[in-house]
Amino acid sequence: MSDRAPRLSAGTGGRAPAKLRAAKLRASGLLALFGCLCLAPAAGAYAADGVHANPGPSSLARPAFAEQLQAARTAYFADLEGDRGADDRARQQFAALHAAWPGQPVVEAYLGSLELLESGRTLAVWRKHTLAQEGLEKLDSAVSQAPDSLEARFVRALTTWHLPFFFHRKEQAEQDLGFLAPRAEQAAHQGSLPAPLAAAALDYWGQVLADRGAQATIQARQAFEAAVRVAPSSPAAEDARKRLAR
């Protein structure tokens, strides 16, 4: 068995029965490392990273935006855990955010991720490619609009990490993680990035470095140690501890 998380990718067929689908998603890297975002900080902490102009919410509207964004996130992760109704809730809530506050990169990133997830689940084979391409376009647009948004980059990196090789996205995912890694710990301390998410970025970056061989062993260990330090009780920290013990 590979020590990597199973792929959560586009183009892999229709929906499995609910129990089987939930079990597979619970084992996936995206769920395992995002799993405790339900314990994220108060909604206001997300404003610094999640809100960008074009036009952005006013200072008075930002708490409402951040609160609704957190609710949409919760539905997104519940969907990954196998909650049948959460997929529709996440789509509706992110669509409502997009309508109320258009041009928000983090919202667009999640919408793109949802489309990629749907491309892997739909039984309509003829829709898979279109959904995947539209999802990737949204993810790229989000990062292009706000290249310094750590959450947008993270959603893109973890959504595309295990895509099939013909999407040619592995190098980009590694670049996103490389951008996140030196910033994640400070962002978690400042409250602009949830600590479990920062730990996940560091854990995945450690895996990237570990794959580069002996010359990157020290840097990989440092990344795993940082993941443990940032969010000690998170799934990412647990994974990093196991890798450090090898």
C-alpha contacts under 8 A as a table, 3 or more apart, distances in Angstrom:
res1	aa1	res2	aa2	distance
2	S	5	A	7.68
4	R	29	G	7.71
5	A	27	A	6.80
5	A	28	S	5.26
5	A	29	G	4.62
6	P	27	A	6.80
6	P	28	S	5.13
6	P	29	G	6.59
6	P	162	H	7.96
7	R	28	S	6.53
7	R	29	G	7.52
7	R	162	H	5.00
7	R	163	L	7.23
8	L	25	L	7.69
8	L	28	S	6.52
8	L	29	G	7.81
8	L	30	L	7.32
8	L	117	L	7.64
8	L	159	T	7.41
8	L	162	H	6.24
8	L	163	L	7.36
9	S	12	T	6.74
9	S	116	L	7.31
9	S	117	L	6.93
9	S	120	G	6.07
9	S	159	T	7.63
9	S	160	T	7.38
9	S	162	H	5.98
9	S	163	L	4.94
9	S	164	P	7.20
10	A	116	L	5.66
10	A	117	L	6.29
10	A	118	E	7.64
10	A	119	S	5.20
10	A	120	G	4.00
10	A	121	R	7.78
10	A	128	K	7.37
10	A	132	A	6.36
10	A	163	L	6.54
10	A	164	P	7.88
11	G	119	S	5.88
11	G	120	G	4.51
11	G	121	R	7.66
11	G	128	K	5.93
11	G	129	H	7.43
11	G	132	A	7.90
12	T	120	G	4.99
12	T	121	R	7.09
13	G	120	G	5.73
13	G	121	R	5.73
13	G	122	T	6.70
13	G	123	L	6.46
13	G	125	V	7.80
14	G	120	G	6.63
14	G	121	R	4.20
14	G	122	T	4.77
14	G	123	L	4.50
14	G	124	A	7.98
15	R	18	A	7.93
15	R	21	R	7.14
15	R	121	R	4.80
15	R	122	T	6.60
15	R	123	L	7.28
16	A	20	L	6.21
16	A	21	R	5.13
17	P	20	L	5.45
17	P	21	R	5.87
18	A	21	R	5.08
18	A	22	A	5.99
18	A	82	G	6.57
18	A	84	R	7.46
19	K	22	A	5.17
19	K	23	A	6.19
19	K	82	G	7.52
20	L	23	A	5.11
20	L	24	K	6.24
21	R	24	K	5.22
21	R	25	L	6.18
21	R	82	G	6.53
22	A	25	L	5.10
22	A	26	R	6.02
22	A	80	L	7.33
22	A	81	E	5.57
22	A	82	G	4.23
22	A	83	D	7.87
23	A	26	R	5.15
23	A	27	A	6.54
23	A	82	G	7.90
24	K	27	A	5.29
24	K	28	S	6.48
25	L	28	S	4.95
25	L	31	L	6.47
25	L	80	L	5.93
25	L	81	E	6.18
25	L	82	G	7.18
26	R	31	L	5.89
26	R	32	A	6.42
26	R	80	L	7.40
26	R	81	E	5.97
27	A	31	L	7.16
27	A	32	A	6.50
28	S	31	L	5.49
28	S	32	A	6.02
29	G	32	A	5.03
29	G	33	L	5.88
30	L	33	L	5.64
30	L	34	F	5.90
30	L	35	G	7.98
30	L	158	L	6.25
30	L	159	T	7.35
31	L	34	F	5.07
31	L	35	G	5.19
31	L	77	F	7.18
31	L	80	L	6.24
31	L	81	E	7.16
32	A	35	G	5.19
32	A	235	P	6.00
32	A	236	A	7.28
33	L	36	C	7.66
33	L	196	P	7.43
33	L	197	L	7.24
33	L	200	A	5.36
33	L	234	S	7.63
33	L	235	P	5.43
33	L	236	A	5.01
34	F	37	L	5.78
34	F	77	F	7.54
34	F	196	P	6.91
34	F	197	L	6.20
34	F	200	A	7.14
34	F	235	P	7.77
35	G	38	C	7.33
35	G	77	F	7.12
35	G	235	P	6.95
36	C	39	L	5.55
36	C	40	A	7.36
36	C	196	P	6.57
36	C	234	S	6.53
36	C	235	P	7.34
37	L	40	A	4.92
37	L	74	T	7.74
37	L	194	P	7.19
37	L	196	P	6.34
37	L	197	L	7.08
38	C	74	T	6.18
40	A	194	P	5.62
40	A	195	A	7.43
40	A	196	P	7.62
41	P	45	A	6.39
41	P	191	G	7.39
41	P	194	P	6.57
42	A	45	A	5.80
42	A	46	Y	7.91
43	A	46	Y	5.85
43	A	47	A	7.73
43	A	63	P	6.99
43	A	66	A	5.08
43	A	67	E	4.99
43	A	69	L	7.94
43	A	70	Q	6.27
44	G	47	A	5.69
44	G	62	R	7.61
44	G	63	P	5.59
44	G	66	A	5.82
44	G	67	E	7.23
45	A	48	A	6.98
45	A	66	A	7.99
45	A	191	G	5.34
45	A	192	S	5.74
45	A	193	L	7.86
46	Y	49	D	5.76
46	Y	50	G	5.63
46	Y	51	V	7.89
46	Y	66	A	6.17
46	Y	191	G	7.16
46	Y	192	S	5.40
46	Y	193	L	6.81
47	A	50	G	5.14
47	A	51	V	5.38
47	A	62	R	6.57
47	A	63	P	7.61
47	A	66	A	6.11
47	A	192	S	7.26
48	A	51	V	6.33
48	A	192	S	5.67
49	D	52	H	7.93
49	D	149	S	5.59
49	D	150	L	6.91
49	D	151	E	7.14
49	D	192	S	5.51
49	D	193	L	7.13
50	G	66	A	7.76
50	G	104	Q	7.40
50	G	105	P	7.37
50	G	106	V	5.73
50	G	149	S	6.98
50	G	151	E	7.33
51	V	56	G	6.47
51	V	57	P	7.30
51	V	62	R	7.68
51	V	104	Q	6.23
51	V	105	P	7.75
51	V	106	V	7.73
52	H	55	P	7.63
52	H	56	G	5.40
52	H	103	G	7.63
52	H	104	Q	5.81
52	H	105	P	7.14
52	H	146	A	7.50
53	A	56	G	3.85
53	A	57	P	7.44
53	A	103	G	7.11
53	A	104	Q	7.20
54	N	102	P	7.08
54	N	103	G	5.40
54	N	104	Q	7.51
55	P	101	W	7.26
55	P	102	P	6.95
55	P	103	G	6.77
56	G	101	W	6.44
56	G	102	P	7.63
56	G	103	G	7.43
56	G	104	Q	7.13
57	P	60	L	7.64
57	P	61	A	5.29
57	P	62	R	5.54
57	P	65	F	7.28
57	P	101	W	6.53
58	S	61	A	5.05
58	S	62	R	6.18
59	S	62	R	5.36
59	S	63	P	7.94
60	L	63	P	6.96
61	A	64	A	5.43
61	A	65	F	6.28
62	R	65	F	4.95
62	R	66	A	6.01
63	P	66	A	5.12
63	P	67	E	6.04
64	A	67	E	5.13
64	A	68	Q	6.17
65	F	68	Q	5.28
65	F	69	L	6.01
65	F	97	L	7.43
65	F	101	W	7.89
66	A	69	L	4.95
66	A	70	Q	6.19
67	E	70	Q	5.24
67	E	71	A	6.40
68	Q	71	A	5.02
68	Q	72	A	6.21
68	Q	93	Q	7.60
68	Q	97	L	7.27
69	L	72	A	5.10
69	L	73	R	6.16
69	L	94	F	7.46
69	L	97	L	7.26
69	L	107	V	7.68
70	Q	73	R	4.95
70	Q	74	T	6.18
71	A	74	T	5.09
71	A	75	A	6.49
71	A	93	Q	7.76
72	A	75	A	5.16
72	A	76	Y	6.22
72	A	89	R	7.56
72	A	90	A	5.30
72	A	93	Q	5.34
72	A	94	F	5.98
73	R	76	Y	4.90
73	R	77	F	6.30
73	R	90	A	7.22
74	T	77	F	5.38
74	T	78	A	6.11
74	T	90	A	7.97
75	A	78	A	4.95
75	A	79	D	6.15
75	A	86	A	5.14
75	A	87	D	7.02
75	A	89	R	6.12
75	A	90	A	4.90
76	Y	79	D	5.20
76	Y	80	L	6.68
76	Y	86	A	6.65
76	Y	87	D	6.61
76	Y	89	R	7.99
76	Y	90	A	5.16
77	F	80	L	4.99
77	F	81	E	6.39
78	A	81	E	4.96
78	A	82	G	6.60
78	A	83	D	5.59
78	A	86	A	5.82
78	A	87	D	7.95
79	D	82	G	5.27
79	D	83	D	4.99
79	D	84	R	6.64
79	D	85	G	7.38
79	D	86	A	4.69
79	D	87	D	5.08
79	D	90	A	7.78
80	L	83	D	7.30
83	D	86	A	5.36
83	D	87	D	7.55
84	R	87	D	6.58
85	G	88	D	5.76
85	G	89	R	6.46
86	A	89	R	4.85
86	A	90	A	5.90
87	D	90	A	5.24
87	D	91	R	6.27
88	D	91	R	5.12
88	D	92	Q	6.06
89	R	92	Q	5.13
89	R	93	Q	5.97
90	A	93	Q	5.17
90	A	94	F	6.00
91	R	94	F	5.33
91	R	95	A	5.90
91	R	111	L	7.19
91	R	114	L	7.36
92	Q	95	A	5.06
92	Q	96	A	6.07
93	Q	96	A	5.03
93	Q	97	L	6.23
94	F	97	L	4.96
94	F	98	H	6.11
94	F	107	V	6.28
94	F	110	Y	7.52
94	F	111	L	6.65
95	A	98	H	4.99
95	A	99	A	6.17
95	A	111	L	7.77
96	A	99	A	5.06
96	A	100	A	6.10
97	L	100	A	5.16
97	L	101	W	5.74
97	L	102	P	7.41
97	L	107	V	7.11
98	H	101	W	5.26
98	H	102	P	4.72
98	H	103	G	7.09
98	H	104	Q	7.10
98	H	107	V	6.57
98	H	108	E	7.52
99	A	102	P	5.62
101	W	104	Q	6.61
103	G	108	E	7.60
104	Q	107	V	5.51
104	Q	108	E	6.40
104	Q	142	A	7.74
105	P	108	E	5.00
105	P	109	A	6.09
105	P	141	S	7.55
105	P	142	A	4.25
105	P	143	V	6.88
105	P	145	Q	6.41
105	P	146	A	6.31
105	P	149	S	7.91
105	P	152	A	6.56
106	V	109	A	5.00
106	V	110	Y	6.41
106	V	142	A	6.53
106	V	149	S	7.63
106	V	151	E	6.57
106	V	152	A	4.97
107	V	110	Y	5.32
107	V	111	L	6.27
108	E	111	L	5.00
108	E	112	G	6.13
108	E	138	K	5.86
108	E	139	L	6.74
108	E	141	S	7.72
108	E	142	A	5.72
109	A	112	G	5.10
109	A	113	S	6.23
109	A	138	K	6.06
109	A	139	L	4.67
109	A	140	D	7.94
109	A	141	S	7.96
109	A	142	A	5.48
109	A	143	V	7.81
109	A	152	A	5.61
109	A	155	V	6.42
109	A	156	R	6.75
110	Y	113	S	4.94
110	Y	114	L	6.15
110	Y	139	L	7.74
110	Y	152	A	7.94
110	Y	155	V	6.89
111	L	114	L	5.11
111	L	115	E	6.38
111	L	135	G	7.21
111	L	138	K	7.14
112	G	115	E	5.14
112	G	116	L	6.40
112	G	134	E	7.01
112	G	135	G	3.84
112	G	136	L	6.17
112	G	137	E	7.28
112	G	138	K	4.81
112	G	139	L	5.29
113	S	116	L	5.12
113	S	117	L	6.23
113	S	135	G	6.01
113	S	136	L	7.75
113	S	139	L	7.09
113	S	155	V	7.19
113	S	156	R	7.31
113	S	159	T	6.12
114	L	117	L	5.03
114	L	118	E	6.14
114	L	135	G	7.29
115	E	118	E	4.98
115	E	119	S	6.16
115	E	131	L	5.60
115	E	132	A	6.45
115	E	134	E	7.12
115	E	135	G	4.88
116	L	119	S	5.02
116	L	120	G	6.62
116	L	131	L	6.25
116	L	132	A	4.88
116	L	135	G	5.23
116	L	136	L	7.31
116	L	159	T	7.78
117	L	120	G	5.34
117	L	121	R	6.55
118	E	121	R	5.00
118	E	122	T	5.86
118	E	128	K	7.96
118	E	131	L	7.17
119	S	122	T	5.71
119	S	127	R	7.08
119	S	128	K	4.52
119	S	129	H	7.14
119	S	130	T	8.00
119	S	131	L	5.27
119	S	132	A	5.60
120	G	128	K	6.91
122	T	125	V	6.98
122	T	127	R	7.62
122	T	128	K	6.99
124	A	127	R	5.55
124	A	128	K	6.97
125	V	128	K	5.43
126	W	129	H	7.01
126	W	130	T	7.89
127	R	130	T	5.39
127	R	131	L	6.04
128	K	131	L	5.29
128	K	132	A	6.09
129	H	132	A	5.13
129	H	133	Q	6.08
130	T	133	Q	5.20
130	T	134	E	6.04
131	L	134	E	5.18
131	L	135	G	5.98
132	A	135	G	5.09
132	A	136	L	6.16
133	Q	136	L	5.12
133	Q	137	E	6.12
134	E	137	E	5.05
134	E	138	K	6.29
135	G	138	K	5.21
135	G	139	L	6.32
136	L	139	L	5.05
136	L	140	D	6.09
137	E	140	D	5.14
137	E	141	S	5.97
138	K	141	S	5.00
138	K	142	A	6.09
139	L	142	A	5.20
139	L	143	V	6.50
139	L	152	A	7.58
139	L	155	V	7.91
139	L	156	R	5.67
140	D	143	V	5.32
140	D	144	S	6.00
140	D	156	R	7.64
141	S	144	S	4.93
141	S	145	Q	6.03
142	A	145	Q	5.28
142	A	146	A	6.26
142	A	147	P	7.91
142	A	152	A	6.37
143	V	146	A	5.11
143	V	147	P	4.82
143	V	148	D	7.79
143	V	149	S	7.15
143	V	152	A	5.98
143	V	153	R	6.03
144	S	147	P	5.54
146	A	149	S	5.39
146	A	152	A	7.81
147	P	150	L	7.92
147	P	153	R	7.49
149	S	152	A	5.45
149	S	153	R	6.42
150	L	153	R	5.21
150	L	154	F	6.04
150	L	180	L	6.33
150	L	184	A	7.85
150	L	193	L	7.23
151	E	154	F	4.94
151	E	155	V	6.10
151	E	193	L	6.97
152	A	155	V	5.27
152	A	156	R	6.29
153	R	156	R	5.14
153	R	157	A	6.02
153	R	176	D	5.82
153	R	177	L	7.79
153	R	180	L	7.63
154	F	157	A	5.01
154	F	158	L	6.05
154	F	176	D	6.97
154	F	177	L	7.10
154	F	180	L	7.45
154	F	201	A	7.06
155	V	158	L	5.46
155	V	159	T	5.87
156	R	159	T	5.22
156	R	160	T	6.05
156	R	173	A	7.16
156	R	176	D	7.87
157	A	160	T	5.47
157	A	161	W	5.72
157	A	172	Q	7.47
157	A	173	A	4.31
157	A	174	E	7.19
157	A	176	D	5.87
157	A	177	L	6.61
158	L	161	W	5.16
158	L	162	H	7.86
158	L	173	A	7.21
159	T	162	H	7.40
159	T	163	L	7.88
160	T	163	L	5.24
160	T	169	R	6.27
160	T	170	K	7.16
160	T	173	A	6.45
161	W	169	R	7.07
161	W	170	K	5.77
161	W	173	A	5.66
161	W	174	E	7.91
162	H	170	K	7.47
163	L	167	F	6.56
163	L	169	R	7.02
163	L	170	K	7.62
164	P	167	F	5.96
164	P	168	H	7.79
165	F	168	H	5.48
165	F	169	R	7.32
165	F	170	K	7.51
168	H	171	E	7.33
169	R	172	Q	5.27
169	R	173	A	6.17
170	K	173	A	5.14
170	K	174	E	6.29
171	E	174	E	5.11
171	E	175	Q	6.21
172	Q	175	Q	4.96
172	Q	176	D	6.22
173	A	176	D	5.11
173	A	177	L	6.28
174	E	177	L	5.05
174	E	178	G	6.02
174	E	205	W	7.45
174	E	208	V	6.88
175	Q	178	G	4.89
175	Q	179	F	6.20
176	D	179	F	5.06
176	D	180	L	6.25
177	L	180	L	4.94
177	L	181	A	5.95
177	L	201	A	6.23
177	L	202	L	7.75
177	L	204	Y	7.28
177	L	205	W	5.70
178	G	181	A	5.39
178	G	182	P	7.45
178	G	205	W	6.58
179	F	182	P	6.78
179	F	183	R	7.34
180	L	183	R	5.38
180	L	184	A	5.58
180	L	201	A	6.62
180	L	202	L	7.79
181	A	184	A	5.39
181	A	185	E	7.74
181	A	201	A	6.31
181	A	202	L	5.43
181	A	205	W	6.54
181	A	223	A	7.64
182	P	185	E	7.26
183	R	186	Q	5.76
183	R	187	A	6.10
184	A	187	A	5.11
184	A	188	A	6.12
184	A	193	L	7.31
184	A	198	A	4.92
184	A	199	A	7.53
184	A	201	A	7.20
184	A	202	L	7.29
185	E	188	A	5.17
185	E	189	H	6.37
185	E	195	A	7.74
185	E	198	A	6.32
185	E	199	A	7.67
185	E	226	A	7.33
185	E	230	V	6.14
186	Q	189	H	5.07
186	Q	190	Q	6.15
187	A	190	Q	5.02
187	A	191	G	6.10
187	A	192	S	5.29
187	A	193	L	5.32
187	A	198	A	7.71
188	A	191	G	5.09
188	A	192	S	6.16
188	A	193	L	4.88
188	A	194	P	5.66
188	A	195	A	4.82
188	A	198	A	6.25
188	A	230	V	7.23
189	H	192	S	7.87
189	H	195	A	7.61
190	Q	193	L	7.65
191	G	194	P	6.53
191	G	195	A	7.92
193	L	197	L	6.93
193	L	198	A	6.49
194	P	197	L	5.33
194	P	198	A	6.29
195	A	198	A	4.98
195	A	199	A	6.09
195	A	230	V	6.03
195	A	231	A	5.55
196	P	199	A	5.05
196	P	200	A	6.19
196	P	230	V	7.56
196	P	231	A	5.57
196	P	234	S	5.67
196	P	235	P	7.75
196	P	236	A	7.04
197	L	200	A	5.00
197	L	201	A	6.32
198	A	201	A	5.13
198	A	202	L	6.39
198	A	227	A	7.34
198	A	230	V	7.18
199	A	202	L	5.13
199	A	203	D	6.11
199	A	226	A	7.24
199	A	227	A	4.14
199	A	228	V	6.92
199	A	230	V	5.80
199	A	231	A	5.97
199	A	234	S	7.60
199	A	236	A	5.79
199	A	237	A	6.53
200	A	203	D	5.01
200	A	204	Y	6.13
200	A	227	A	6.78
200	A	235	P	7.99
200	A	236	A	4.93
200	A	237	A	7.63
201	A	204	Y	5.30
201	A	205	W	6.09
201	A	227	A	7.87
202	L	205	W	4.96
202	L	206	G	6.09
202	L	223	A	5.34
202	L	224	F	6.42
202	L	226	A	6.74
202	L	227	A	5.29
203	D	206	G	5.07
203	D	207	Q	6.50
203	D	223	A	6.36
203	D	224	F	5.35
203	D	227	A	5.69
203	D	236	A	6.13
203	D	237	A	7.40
203	D	239	D	7.49
203	D	240	A	5.83
204	Y	207	Q	5.01
204	Y	208	V	6.40
205	W	208	V	4.99
205	W	209	L	6.29
205	W	220	A	7.46
205	W	223	A	6.70
206	G	209	L	5.10
206	G	210	A	6.02
206	G	219	Q	7.40
206	G	220	A	4.31
206	G	221	R	6.78
206	G	222	Q	7.72
206	G	223	A	5.01
206	G	224	F	5.69
207	Q	210	A	4.96
207	Q	211	D	6.25
207	Q	220	A	6.91
208	V	211	D	5.34
208	V	212	R	6.85
208	V	220	A	7.86
209	L	212	R	5.22
209	L	213	G	7.38
209	L	216	A	5.61
209	L	217	T	7.04
209	L	219	Q	6.90
209	L	220	A	5.15
210	A	213	G	5.80
210	A	214	A	7.63
210	A	216	A	6.33
210	A	217	T	5.94
210	A	220	A	5.54
212	R	215	Q	7.19
212	R	216	A	6.12
213	G	216	A	5.88
213	G	217	T	6.69
214	A	217	T	5.09
215	Q	218	I	7.65
216	A	219	Q	5.36
216	A	220	A	6.10
217	T	220	A	5.07
217	T	221	R	6.25
218	I	221	R	5.20
218	I	222	Q	6.27
219	Q	222	Q	5.00
219	Q	223	A	6.27
220	A	223	A	5.13
220	A	224	F	6.33
221	R	224	F	5.07
221	R	225	E	6.04
221	R	244	L	6.55
222	Q	225	E	5.04
222	Q	226	A	6.11
223	A	226	A	5.08
223	A	227	A	6.28
224	F	227	A	5.05
224	F	228	V	6.48
224	F	237	A	7.61
224	F	240	A	4.93
224	F	241	R	7.18
224	F	243	R	7.54
224	F	244	L	6.87
225	E	228	V	5.20
225	E	229	R	6.18
225	E	240	A	7.17
225	E	241	R	7.77
225	E	244	L	7.80
226	A	229	R	4.87
226	A	230	V	6.00
227	A	230	V	5.35
227	A	231	A	6.50
227	A	232	P	7.53
227	A	236	A	6.73
227	A	237	A	5.38
227	A	240	A	6.62
228	V	231	A	5.73
228	V	232	P	4.74
228	V	233	S	7.89
228	V	236	A	7.54
228	V	237	A	4.32
228	V	238	E	7.40
228	V	240	A	6.60
228	V	241	R	7.03
229	R	232	P	5.70
229	R	237	A	7.81
231	A	234	S	5.47
231	A	236	A	7.95
231	A	237	A	6.39
232	P	237	A	5.50
232	P	238	E	7.62
233	S	237	A	6.43
233	S	238	E	7.13
234	S	237	A	5.22
234	S	238	E	6.47
235	P	238	E	5.03
235	P	239	D	6.25
236	A	239	D	5.07
236	A	240	A	6.08
237	A	240	A	4.92
237	A	241	R	6.11
238	E	241	R	5.20
238	E	242	K	6.51
239	D	242	K	5.26
239	D	243	R	6.47
240	A	243	R	5.09
240	A	244	L	6.16
241	R	244	L	5.02
241	R	245	A	6.20
242	K	245	A	5.16
242	K	246	R	6.69
243	R	246	R	5.45
